[in-house]
Amino acid sequence: MNHSLSISTPPTSFFCQLDYEDPSQRNGFELDIRVFDGKFYATTKIRIEIEDINDSAPIITGPKQTSILENVERKELVAEFVATDLDENDFIE
């Protein structure tokens, strides 16, 4: 007789919220699976890899305020900002 086993997402036995951006989870998890038929046990290991999703907003860093002269030339740099995103392979525009 065959039976199937399903794992909920995320499994309730995980000790933390799954997050690809967490360096300790980036390499995934290895789970030990054990089943019992009333007489015998069988065990196996499965590897669960976490895939990145776009779940982090970009972060903008730069000055909160700046002053410029009223005669500033067009296209002259008046402030510089940096945008980063924790999600891998995100394109910031």
Residue, then its C-alpha position, 0 to 999 in steps of 0.5 A: m500500500n502506498h501513501s503520500l506525504s505532504i509538507s505544508t509551506p512553510p512546515t510548522s516544524f521550522f524554527c524561524q520565518l523563511d527568508y532568502e536574505d538571511p545569510s544563515q538560510r541562504n544554503g537551505f535546510e536538510l530535513d530528516i524524514r522518518v515514517f513508521d508502518g507499525k512494525f518498521y521505520a524508514t528514514t531519508k534526508i531531503r534538502i530544501e532550497i529557498e528561492d529568492i522572491n522580490d519581497s524587499a523594498p529598495i532602500i534609498t540613502g542620501p541627504k535629507q535636505t540640500s541647498i543650491l544657488e539660484n543660478v545653478e547650471r542645468k544638469e549640474l549635480v546638486a545631490e547624490f543618492v544610492a539605491t540598494d535592494l536586498d533581493e538578488n537580481d533586482f533591477i533598480e531604475 
